[in-house]
Structures are given as structure tokens and as C-alpha cells.
Amino acid sequence: MEVLFRRAVLEDVSEIIDLCNECFDEKTELSHAQEIFKESCHDKNQIYLVGLLNGKVIAHAKITVIPTIYKSMGTFAILNHVCVKEEYRRHNIATLMLEEIEKICKEAGCVSMKLWSKNFRIPAHVCYKRFGYEPVDATFFSMDLVEEQNEY
């Protein structure tokens, strides 16, 4: 199974949204996703990576590179929405994608990668640990700034 990994283009957004809606029950509307993608696609620190099999998106990850002025933090990356279409899981695709992400992050000068994953994704966590990610003793805090998120 030959999967091609590359940065996403606008034409991929529909399949990315379908995949993320399937994997994360996102309920993201395509028009909203396309608008945000157009605004961020030229930002070298906002990377949407896709894995293609026979021209179809079967894997995806969002990479955000964050340069800092702090020596101890350096430049780091936050990964989220790391996913593989269900019928293609257990074929080493996630590991290949994580290798590609690592290469991209090293090229961007990152000294570390942080992976944000929802608690219910236990099988994915096994993959991340096998790849070398370690759970950290930290709490992820969140605060909603708007009452309704469905205003797209």
C-alpha cells in the first residue's frame, strides 16, 4: 500500500473535513473549513498534511509550528487531528505519517512536538506511545470565548 504524504491544497479540504467529521464527530461545515484554509494556507507555520491512497485522502494531521523567544521552549510544534480512515488503520499508515511529521518539524527547526489527542482515542494513544511520544503530567485548560460554536 503506497501512501503519498504532502501538504494539503484547497481541493483536499472537502475530504479532510469528511475524514475528521468521521474520526472526531466534528460536524465542521465545508464552507467554514474552506474559508479558514484559504486564510492560513500561505502561513508556513500552519501545515495541513494529508496522506493519499489512489488520489483519495485517507490520513490527515494538522501541524502548528510555534517559534518562541524562550530558550527552554525553543520552536515547537503542536499536532492535532491526527487520523487515518478507519478501514486503513493497522497498516502502518499512522507511523509513516508520524515519520513525515517529524521530518517536517525538524526542517522547521522544532526542538519538540506536542500531540493533542482526545481521551477516547485509546488505540491512537498506543500508536503514539509506540512511536516515542510520552504522556505528560499536565492539564489542558480550555475556555470558550463564544456561547455558540455553530455560527458558521
DOPAMI-998029 format. One record per atom (N, C-alpha, C): residue number from 1; residue in three letters; x, y, z negated. Coordinates in nm, 2 decimals. Layout:
# DOPAMI-998029
   roba   guti       c1       c2       c3
    NUM    Ala        X        Y        Z
...
# end
This chain:
# DOPAMI-998029
   roba   guti       c1       c2       c3
      1    Met     0.09    -0.12     0.00
      1    Met     0.00     0.00     0.00
      1    Met     0.09     0.12     0.00
      2    Glu     0.09     0.20     0.11
      2    Glu     0.18     0.31     0.13
      2    Glu     0.10     0.44     0.10
      3    Val     0.13     0.50    -0.02
      3    Val     0.06     0.63    -0.06
      3    Val     0.15     0.74    -0.03
      4    Leu     0.10     0.85     0.03
      4    Leu     0.18     0.97     0.06
      4    Leu     0.14     1.07    -0.04
      5    Phe     0.24     1.13    -0.11
      5    Phe     0.21     1.23    -0.21
      5    Phe     0.26     1.37    -0.15
      6    Arg     0.17     1.47    -0.16
      6    Arg     0.20     1.60    -0.11
      6    Arg     0.12     1.70    -0.18
      7    Arg     0.16     1.83    -0.17
      7    Arg     0.08     1.94    -0.23
      7    Arg    -0.05     1.95    -0.15
      8    Ala    -0.16     1.97    -0.22
      8    Ala    -0.29     1.98    -0.16
      8    Ala    -0.31     2.11    -0.08
      9    Val    -0.39     2.10     0.02
      9    Val    -0.43     2.21     0.11
      9    Val    -0.58     2.23     0.09
     10    Leu    -0.64     2.34     0.13
     10    Leu    -0.78     2.37     0.12
     10    Leu    -0.87     2.26     0.16
     11    Glu    -0.83     2.19     0.27
     11    Glu    -0.91     2.08     0.32
     11    Glu    -0.92     1.96     0.23
     12    Asp    -0.83     1.95     0.13
     12    Asp    -0.83     1.84     0.04
     12    Asp    -0.93     1.87    -0.08
     13    Val    -0.97     1.99    -0.10
     13    Val    -1.04     2.03    -0.23
     13    Val    -1.17     1.95    -0.24
     14    Ser    -1.24     1.93    -0.14
     14    Ser    -1.36     1.85    -0.15
     14    Ser    -1.34     1.71    -0.21
     15    Glu    -1.24     1.64    -0.16
     15    Glu    -1.21     1.51    -0.20
     15    Glu    -1.15     1.51    -0.35
     16    Ile    -1.07     1.62    -0.38
     16    Ile    -1.02     1.63    -0.51
     16    Ile    -1.13     1.65    -0.61
     17    Ile    -1.23     1.73    -0.58
     17    Ile    -1.34     1.75    -0.67
     17    Ile    -1.43     1.63    -0.68
     18    Asp    -1.45     1.56    -0.57
     18    Asp    -1.52     1.43    -0.58
     18    Asp    -1.45     1.33    -0.67
     19    Leu    -1.32     1.32    -0.66
     19    Leu    -1.24     1.23    -0.74
     19    Leu    -1.25     1.27    -0.89
     20    Cys    -1.23     1.40    -0.92
     20    Cys    -1.23     1.45    -1.06
     20    Cys    -1.37     1.44    -1.12
     21    Asn    -1.47     1.47    -1.04
     21    Asn    -1.60     1.45    -1.09
     21    Asn    -1.63     1.31    -1.13
     22    Glu    -1.58     1.21    -1.05
     22    Glu    -1.59     1.07    -1.07
     22    Glu    -1.51     1.03    -1.20
     23    Cys    -1.39     1.07    -1.21
     23    Cys    -1.30     1.03    -1.32
     23    Cys    -1.33     1.10    -1.45
     24    Phe    -1.37     1.22    -1.45
     24    Phe    -1.38     1.30    -1.57
     24    Phe    -1.52     1.36    -1.59
     25    Asp    -1.62     1.32    -1.51
     25    Asp    -1.75     1.37    -1.52
     25    Asp    -1.75     1.52    -1.52
     26    Glu    -1.68     1.58    -1.43
     26    Glu    -1.65     1.73    -1.43
     26    Glu    -1.77     1.81    -1.40
     27    Lys    -1.85     1.77    -1.30
     27    Lys    -1.96     1.85    -1.25
     27    Lys    -1.92     1.98    -1.19
     28    Thr    -1.80     1.99    -1.14
     28    Thr    -1.75     2.11    -1.07
     28    Thr    -1.81     2.12    -0.93
     29    Glu    -1.86     2.24    -0.90
     29    Glu    -1.92     2.27    -0.77
     29    Glu    -1.81     2.30    -0.67
     30    Leu    -1.82     2.25    -0.55
     30    Leu    -1.72     2.26    -0.45
     30    Leu    -1.69     2.41    -0.42
     31    Ser    -1.79     2.49    -0.41
     31    Ser    -1.77     2.63    -0.37
     31    Ser    -1.68     2.70    -0.48
     32    His    -1.70     2.67    -0.60
     32    His    -1.62     2.73    -0.71
     32    His    -1.48     2.68    -0.70
     33    Ala    -1.46     2.55    -0.68
     33    Ala    -1.32     2.49    -0.67
     33    Ala    -1.25     2.55    -0.55
     34    Gln    -1.32     2.57    -0.44
     34    Gln    -1.25     2.63    -0.32
     34    Gln    -1.21     2.77    -0.34
     35    Glu    -1.29     2.85    -0.41
     35    Glu    -1.26     2.99    -0.44
     35    Glu    -1.14     2.99    -0.53
     36    Ile    -1.13     2.91    -0.63
     36    Ile    -1.01     2.91    -0.72
     36    Ile    -0.89     2.87    -0.65
     37    Phe    -0.90     2.76    -0.57
     37    Phe    -0.79     2.71    -0.50
     37    Phe    -0.73     2.82    -0.40
     38    Lys    -0.82     2.89    -0.33
     38    Lys    -0.77     2.99    -0.24
     38    Lys    -0.69     3.10    -0.32
     39    Glu    -0.74     3.13    -0.44
     39    Glu    -0.67     3.24    -0.52
     39    Glu    -0.54     3.19    -0.57
     40    Ser    -0.52     3.06    -0.59
     40    Ser    -0.40     3.01    -0.66
     40    Ser    -0.30     2.93    -0.57
     41    Cys    -0.34     2.90    -0.45
     41    Cys    -0.27     2.81    -0.36
     41    Cys    -0.13     2.87    -0.32
     42    His    -0.11     3.00    -0.33
     42    His     0.02     3.05    -0.29
     42    His     0.11     3.08    -0.41
     43    Asp     0.06     3.05    -0.53
     43    Asp     0.14     3.06    -0.66
     43    Asp     0.23     2.94    -0.67
     44    Lys     0.36     2.96    -0.66
     44    Lys     0.45     2.84    -0.67
     44    Lys     0.44     2.76    -0.80
     45    Asn     0.38     2.82    -0.90
     45    Asn     0.37     2.76    -1.03
     45    Asn     0.23     2.69    -1.05
     46    Gln     0.15     2.69    -0.96
     46    Gln     0.02     2.62    -0.96
     46    Gln     0.02     2.52    -0.85
     47    Ile     0.04     2.40    -0.89
     47    Ile     0.05     2.29    -0.79
     47    Ile    -0.06     2.19    -0.81
     48    Tyr    -0.13     2.16    -0.70
     48    Tyr    -0.23     2.05    -0.69
     48    Tyr    -0.17     1.95    -0.61
     49    Leu    -0.14     1.83    -0.67
     49    Leu    -0.07     1.72    -0.60
     49    Leu    -0.18     1.62    -0.56
     50    Val    -0.17     1.57    -0.44
     50    Val    -0.27     1.46    -0.40
     50    Val    -0.19     1.34    -0.35
     51    Gly    -0.25     1.23    -0.37
     51    Gly    -0.20     1.10    -0.32
     51    Gly    -0.29     1.06    -0.21
     52    Leu    -0.24     1.03    -0.09
     52    Leu    -0.33     1.00     0.02
     52    Leu    -0.30     0.85     0.07
     53    Leu    -0.41     0.78     0.09
     53    Leu    -0.40     0.65     0.15
     53    Leu    -0.49     0.65     0.27
     54    Asn    -0.43     0.63     0.39
     54    Asn    -0.50     0.63     0.52
     54    Asn    -0.58     0.77     0.53
     55    Gly    -0.51     0.88     0.49
     55    Gly    -0.57     1.01     0.50
     55    Gly    -0.67     1.05     0.40
     56    Lys    -0.70     0.96     0.31
     56    Lys    -0.80     0.99     0.20
     56    Lys    -0.74     1.02     0.07
     57    Val    -0.79     1.11    -0.01
     57    Val    -0.74     1.14    -0.14
     57    Val    -0.78     1.03    -0.24
     58    Ile    -0.68     0.96    -0.29
     58    Ile    -0.71     0.86    -0.39
     58    Ile    -0.64     0.89    -0.53
     59    Ala    -0.56     0.99    -0.53
     59    Ala    -0.49     1.03    -0.66
     59    Ala    -0.48     1.18    -0.66
     60    His    -0.47     1.23    -0.78
     60    His    -0.46     1.38    -0.80
     60    His    -0.39     1.41    -0.93
     61    Ala    -0.32     1.52    -0.93
     61    Ala    -0.28     1.58    -1.06
     61    Ala    -0.26     1.73    -1.04
     62    Lys    -0.29     1.80    -1.14
     62    Lys    -0.27     1.95    -1.14
     62    Lys    -0.14     1.97    -1.23
     63    Ile    -0.05     2.05    -1.17
     63    Ile     0.08     2.08    -1.24
     63    Ile     0.08     2.23    -1.25
     64    Thr     0.10     2.28    -1.38
     64    Thr     0.12     2.42    -1.40
     64    Thr     0.26     2.44    -1.46
     65    Val     0.34     2.51    -1.39
     65    Val     0.48     2.54    -1.43
     65    Val     0.48     2.67    -1.51
     66    Ile     0.53     2.66    -1.63
     66    Ile     0.53     2.78    -1.72
     66    Ile     0.67     2.82    -1.76
     67    Pro     0.72     2.93    -1.69
     67    Pro     0.85     2.98    -1.73
     67    Pro     0.83     3.06    -1.86
     68    Thr     0.93     3.05    -1.95
     68    Thr     0.92     3.13    -2.08
     68    Thr     1.05     3.20    -2.10
     69    Ile     1.04     3.30    -2.19
     69    Ile     1.17     3.37    -2.23
     69    Ile     1.23     3.31    -2.35
     70    Tyr     1.17     3.20    -2.40
     70    Tyr     1.22     3.13    -2.52
     70    Tyr     1.32     3.02    -2.49
     71    Lys     1.43     3.03    -2.55
     71    Lys     1.54     2.93    -2.52
     71    Lys     1.49     2.79    -2.56
     72    Ser     1.43     2.78    -2.67
     72    Ser     1.39     2.64    -2.72
     72    Ser     1.28     2.58    -2.63
     73    Met     1.20     2.66    -2.56
     73    Met     1.09     2.61    -2.48
     73    Met     1.14     2.60    -2.33
     74    Gly     1.22     2.69    -2.29
     74    Gly     1.26     2.70    -2.15
     74    Gly     1.14     2.70    -2.06
     75    Thr     1.16     2.65    -1.94
     75    Thr     1.05     2.64    -1.84
     75    Thr     0.99     2.50    -1.86
     76    Phe     0.86     2.49    -1.87
     76    Phe     0.80     2.36    -1.89
     76    Phe     0.68     2.35    -1.80
     77    Ala     0.62     2.23    -1.79
     77    Ala     0.50     2.20    -1.71
     77    Ala     0.39     2.14    -1.79
     78    Ile     0.27     2.18    -1.76
     78    Ile     0.15     2.11    -1.82
     78    Ile     0.08     2.04    -1.71
     79    Leu     0.06     1.91    -1.73
     79    Leu    -0.01     1.83    -1.63
     79    Leu    -0.15     1.80    -1.68
     80    Asn    -0.25     1.81    -1.59
     80    Asn    -0.39     1.78    -1.63
     80    Asn    -0.46     1.72    -1.51
     81    His    -0.57     1.66    -1.53
     81    His    -0.65     1.60    -1.42
     81    His    -0.57     1.50    -1.34
     82    Val    -0.49     1.42    -1.42
     82    Val    -0.41     1.32    -1.36
     82    Val    -0.50     1.20    -1.34
     83    Cys    -0.52     1.16    -1.22
     83    Cys    -0.62     1.05    -1.20
     83    Cys    -0.59     0.97    -1.07
     84    Val    -0.64     0.85    -1.07
     84    Val    -0.64     0.76    -0.95
     84    Val    -0.78     0.71    -0.93
     85    Lys    -0.82     0.70    -0.81
     85    Lys    -0.96     0.65    -0.78
     85    Lys    -0.96     0.51    -0.84
     86    Glu    -1.08     0.48    -0.90
     86    Glu    -1.09     0.35    -0.98
     86    Glu    -1.05     0.23    -0.90
     87    Glu    -1.09     0.21    -0.78
     87    Glu    -1.06     0.09    -0.70
     87    Glu    -0.91     0.08    -0.67
     88    Tyr    -0.83     0.18    -0.69
     88    Tyr    -0.69     0.17    -0.66
     88    Tyr    -0.60     0.17    -0.78
     89    Arg    -0.66     0.16    -0.90
     89    Arg    -0.59     0.15    -1.02
     89    Arg    -0.52     0.02    -1.03
     90    Arg    -0.42     0.01    -1.11
     90    Arg    -0.34    -0.12    -1.13
     90    Arg    -0.26    -0.16    -1.01
     91    His    -0.23    -0.06    -0.92
     91    His    -0.15    -0.08    -0.80
     91    His    -0.02     0.00    -0.81
     92    Asn     0.02     0.05    -0.93
     92    Asn     0.14     0.13    -0.95
     92    Asn     0.13     0.27    -0.89
     93    Ile     0.01     0.31    -0.85
     93    Ile     0.00     0.44    -0.78
     93    Ile     0.02     0.56    -0.89
     94    Ala    -0.03     0.54    -1.01
     94    Ala    -0.01     0.64    -1.11
     94    Ala     0.14     0.66    -1.14
     95    Thr     0.21     0.55    -1.15
     95    Thr     0.35     0.55    -1.18
     95    Thr     0.42     0.62    -1.07
     96    Leu     0.39     0.59    -0.94
     96    Leu     0.45     0.66    -0.83
     96    Leu     0.42     0.81    -0.83
     97    Met     0.30     0.84    -0.87
     97    Met     0.26     0.99    -0.88
     97    Met     0.34     1.06    -0.99
     98    Leu     0.35     0.99    -1.10
     98    Leu     0.43     1.05    -1.21
     98    Leu     0.57     1.07    -1.18
     99    Glu     0.63     0.98    -1.10
     99    Glu     0.77     1.00    -1.05
     99    Glu     0.78     1.12    -0.96
    100    Glu     0.68     1.14    -0.87
    100    Glu     0.67     1.25    -0.78
    100    Glu     0.66     1.38    -0.86
    101    Ile     0.57     1.38    -0.96
    101    Ile     0.55     1.50    -1.05
    101    Ile     0.68     1.53    -1.12
    102    Glu     0.75     1.43    -1.17
    102    Glu     0.88     1.45    -1.24
    102    Glu     0.98     1.52    -1.15
    103    Lys     0.99     1.47    -1.02
    103    Lys     1.08     1.53    -0.93
    103    Lys     1.04     1.68    -0.90
    104    Ile     0.91     1.71    -0.89
    104    Ile     0.87     1.85    -0.86
    104    Ile     0.90     1.94    -0.98
    105    Cys     0.88     1.88    -1.10
    105    Cys     0.91     1.96    -1.22
    105    Cys     1.06     1.99    -1.24
    106    Lys     1.14     1.89    -1.21
    106    Lys     1.29     1.91    -1.22
    106    Lys     1.33     2.02    -1.12
    107    Glu     1.27     2.01    -0.99
    107    Glu     1.31     2.11    -0.89
    107    Glu     1.27     2.25    -0.93
    108    Ala     1.16     2.26    -1.02
    108    Ala     1.11     2.39    -1.07
    108    Ala     1.19     2.43    -1.19
    109    Gly     1.29     2.36    -1.24
    109    Gly     1.37     2.39    -1.35
    109    Gly     1.30     2.36    -1.48
    110    Cys     1.21     2.28    -1.49
    110    Cys     1.14     2.24    -1.61
    110    Cys     1.23     2.16    -1.70
    111    Val     1.23     2.18    -1.83
    111    Val     1.30     2.10    -1.92
    111    Val     1.21     2.00    -1.99
    112    Ser     1.08     2.01    -1.98
    112    Ser     0.99     1.91    -2.03
    112    Ser     0.85     1.92    -1.96
    113    Met     0.78     1.81    -1.97
    113    Met     0.64     1.81    -1.92
    113    Met     0.55     1.77    -2.03
    114    Lys     0.44     1.84    -2.04
    114    Lys     0.33     1.81    -2.13
    114    Lys     0.21     1.76    -2.05
    115    Leu     0.16     1.65    -2.10
    115    Leu     0.04     1.59    -2.03
    115    Leu    -0.08     1.60    -2.11
    116    Trp    -0.18     1.66    -2.06
    116    Trp    -0.31     1.68    -2.13
    116    Trp    -0.40     1.57    -2.08
    117    Ser    -0.45     1.49    -2.17
    117    Ser    -0.54     1.38    -2.14
    117    Ser    -0.65     1.36    -2.24
    118    Lys    -0.77     1.34    -2.19
    118    Lys    -0.88     1.33    -2.28
    118    Lys    -0.87     1.20    -2.36
    119    Asn    -0.92     1.20    -2.48
    119    Asn    -0.91     1.08    -2.57
    119    Asn    -0.97     0.96    -2.52
    120    Phe    -1.08     0.97    -2.44
    120    Phe    -1.14     0.84    -2.39
    120    Phe    -1.07     0.77    -2.28
    121    Arg    -0.96     0.83    -2.23
    121    Arg    -0.88     0.77    -2.12
    121    Arg    -0.77     0.67    -2.17
    122    Ile    -0.81     0.58    -2.26
    122    Ile    -0.71     0.49    -2.32
    122    Ile    -0.63     0.41    -2.22
    123    Pro    -0.68     0.35    -2.11
    123    Pro    -0.59     0.29    -2.02
    123    Pro    -0.49     0.38    -1.95
    124    Ala    -0.53     0.50    -1.93
    124    Ala    -0.43     0.60    -1.87
    124    Ala    -0.32     0.63    -1.97
    125    His    -0.36     0.63    -2.10
    125    His    -0.26     0.66    -2.21
    125    His    -0.15     0.55    -2.21
    126    Val    -0.19     0.43    -2.18
    126    Val    -0.10     0.32    -2.18
    126    Val     0.00     0.34    -2.07
    127    Cys    -0.05     0.38    -1.95
    127    Cys     0.04     0.41    -1.84
    127    Cys     0.14     0.52    -1.87
    128    Tyr     0.09     0.63    -1.93
    128    Tyr     0.17     0.74    -1.97
    128    Tyr     0.28     0.70    -2.06
    129    Lys     0.25     0.62    -2.16
    129    Lys     0.35     0.58    -2.26
    129    Lys     0.45     0.49    -2.19
    130    Arg     0.41     0.40    -2.10
    130    Arg     0.50     0.32    -2.03
    130    Arg     0.60     0.40    -1.94
    131    Phe     0.55     0.51    -1.89
    131    Phe     0.63     0.60    -1.81
    131    Phe     0.73     0.67    -1.90
    132    Gly     0.71     0.69    -2.03
    132    Gly     0.80     0.76    -2.11
    132    Gly     0.74     0.87    -2.19
    133    Tyr     0.62     0.90    -2.17
    133    Tyr     0.55     1.01    -2.24
    133    Tyr     0.53     0.96    -2.38
    134    Glu     0.54     1.05    -2.48
    134    Glu     0.51     1.01    -2.62
    134    Glu     0.40     1.10    -2.67
    135    Pro     0.31     1.04    -2.74
    135    Pro     0.21     1.13    -2.81
    135    Pro     0.27     1.22    -2.91
    136    Val     0.23     1.34    -2.92
    136    Val     0.30     1.43    -3.02
    136    Val     0.20     1.46    -3.13
    137    Asp     0.25     1.49    -3.24
    137    Asp     0.17     1.52    -3.36
    137    Asp     0.14     1.67    -3.35
    138    Ala     0.03     1.70    -3.27
    138    Ala    -0.01     1.83    -3.25
    138    Ala    -0.16     1.83    -3.24
    139    Thr    -0.22     1.95    -3.26
    139    Thr    -0.36     1.96    -3.24
    139    Thr    -0.39     2.06    -3.12
    140    Phe    -0.47     2.02    -3.03
    140    Phe    -0.50     2.10    -2.92
    140    Phe    -0.62     2.19    -2.96
    141    Phe    -0.61     2.32    -2.97
    141    Phe    -0.72     2.40    -3.01
    141    Phe    -0.78     2.46    -2.88
    142    Ser    -0.91     2.49    -2.89
    142    Ser    -0.98     2.55    -2.78
    142    Ser    -1.09     2.64    -2.83
    143    Met    -1.11     2.75    -2.76
    143    Met    -1.22     2.84    -2.79
    143    Met    -1.29     2.89    -2.67
    144    Asp    -1.42     2.87    -2.66
    144    Asp    -1.49     2.91    -2.54
    144    Asp    -1.51     3.06    -2.54
    145    Leu    -1.48     3.12    -2.43
    145    Leu    -1.49     3.27    -2.42
    145    Leu    -1.62     3.31    -2.35
    146    Val    -1.70     3.22    -2.30
    146    Val    -1.83     3.24    -2.24
    146    Val    -1.93     3.14    -2.29
    147    Glu    -2.05     3.18    -2.30
    147    Glu    -2.15     3.08    -2.35
    147    Glu    -2.18     2.97    -2.25
    148    Glu    -2.20     3.01    -2.13
    148    Glu    -2.24     2.91    -2.03
    148    Glu    -2.13     2.89    -1.93
    149    Gln    -2.08     2.77    -1.91
    149    Gln    -1.98     2.74    -1.81
    149    Gln    -2.04     2.71    -1.67
    150    Asn    -2.17     2.70    -1.66
    150    Asn    -2.23     2.66    -1.54
    150    Asn    -2.28     2.78    -1.46
    151    Glu    -2.20     2.89    -1.46
    151    Glu    -2.24     3.01    -1.39
    151    Glu    -2.18     3.02    -1.25
    152    Tyr    -2.13     2.91    -1.20
    152    Tyr    -2.06     2.92    -1.07
    152    Tyr    -2.17     2.93    -0.96
# end
